[in-house]
Amino acid sequence: MTGAAPFELMMRATGEGSNICVPYVQQHPFFLEKRYLFKTAEDRQRDRDAAALAAEPGPVVWVRRQFDDHRHAAYRLADASGWHWSDLSGGVRHRANRRYLHSYVWCDAMIAGELAHTCRHGPPPHRIKVCITKKGNEKFWREIEMAVAAADGADRR
């Protein structure tokens, strides 16, 4: 079985999961020198996401469906609209522990990552409510604040 990723080969050969195989391989002395040969599926996805983000010329905002969701996706800041503070998430309408910044994005406009949205309820694209936390958005938080202020100013006119 050649051509497969080394971690996948080891997992198939041993019957063990990545929780056993990955740490075992990482302990080997040659691992640091040959790290590029031992990428997990998550490592490869992270590399693809990083390349997609690096190609973006403007600010990027990381969003999630609920404030505590581990899944998140990157969108162009310009693609987010309808900025508001809320303690109610989109989708399942989960109540948060406090008010968080929210906006709306089109489900098919994400640059990288994944969201808790399936498109099962109808053909895409869907305008979905997302949560924006400061954590993970430190790099462009000032631009996010300016976008919120600009949208708030436009609403008052």
N, C-alpha and C positions, 0 to 999 in steps of 0.2 A: 504494500500500500504506500506507494510513493506519491509525492506531490501535495500531500496534506500537511497542515501545520503541525509542528512538532508536539505541541500540547495535545492536539486532537489524536495524533498517533499514539501517544503514551496513554491517553485515557481509554482508547479502544483496546490497546494491548493489555492493559492491566485491569480494565473494568472499573477503575476508580474514577471519581469525579475530579473536577478542577480544584476542589478544596484540598485534595491530597497531592495531585500531580504538579500543580503550579508551584507551591512552596518547596516541594522536593527538588524540582529543576532549578529553582532560584537559589538554592543552597550550593549548587555546584560551582567550583571556581571559574570555569569558562563562561558562566552565564553572563557576566557583565560584558565580556568581550563580544559575545555572540547574541546579545539581547535581541537584535533585530530579527533573528531566526525564531524566537520564542514568543511571538505576540499572540495574545489571546484574542478572541473575537471582540471583546470589550476594548482592548488596546487598538485594534484595527479600526473600530468604529470611532474611537476617540481621535485617532489620526485623521480620519476622513472629516470629522466635525471640525477639527482644528484647521484643516486646509480650507474648508468652506468658509469659516469665519475670517481667516486671514485674507481671503479674496474680497471680502466686503469693504468698500471704501468708507462707509459712514458708521455711525454708532449702532451697536447691536444691543438688544435687550433680551435677557433670559426670562422666560415666563413659565408658569405652571398653572394647572387648573385649580388646585387648592393650595393654601399657604404651606401646608405640610407635605405636599406630594413630592416624592423623590424623583419623579420624571419631570424633565423640563426641556424646553426647546428655545432656540434662538430665532429671533425675528429682527428685521430692520426696525429701528426706532420709528422711522417714517411710516411703517405699516401698521402701527398701533394707533388706535383712535378711541374716543369716548372715555377718556381718563376720568376716574372717580375713585373715591374711598368707600369701601364696603367691608362688611364682615360676612357676606354671603358669596360663596363661590359660584362659578358657572357650572354647567353640567348637572351634577347631582345636588347642587345647592347646599353644600356642606357649610355649616356655620363655623366661623373661625373664632379664635380666642380674643381677637381684637379687630379693628378695622385695618385693612391693607389696601394698597394701591392696586387698582384693577383697570383693565382696558379691554378693547375688543380687537381681535385679529382674525384674518381668514385662515381656516384650517390648512389650506394647501400652500400657504406662503412661508412656511418655516424654512429656515436655512439649515438647521442642524438640530439633533435631539429628537425627543418624542413627547407627546402629550397624551393625557387620558381622554382621548376622543377617537371614536371609531368610524364615524360616517355611516353607521348602520341605519340611522333614521331617515336617510334620504341621500340623494346624489350630492357630492361636494360641488363647490365649496360652501362651507358654513361659516358664518360670523360667530365666533365663540368668545365667551368672556374668560379672561385669564388674569391671574394674580401676578403682581410684580413685587418681589421682595428686594430689599437693599442688599441682602447677602447674595452674592453671585453677580451683582450688577454694580459693584463698587467702581469699576473702571469708567462707566458712563453714567453714574448716578446724577451728576450735575446736569448733563444733557437731558436726562429723564425729567428732572425737576423743572428744567426750562420748558420742556414740551408740555408738562402738566400746567404750568403757569400760563403758557401761550394759549392752550386750549381753554383754560378757565377764563382768561381775558376775552377770548372770542365769544364765549358763552354769555358774557355779561353785556356785550354790545348790542 
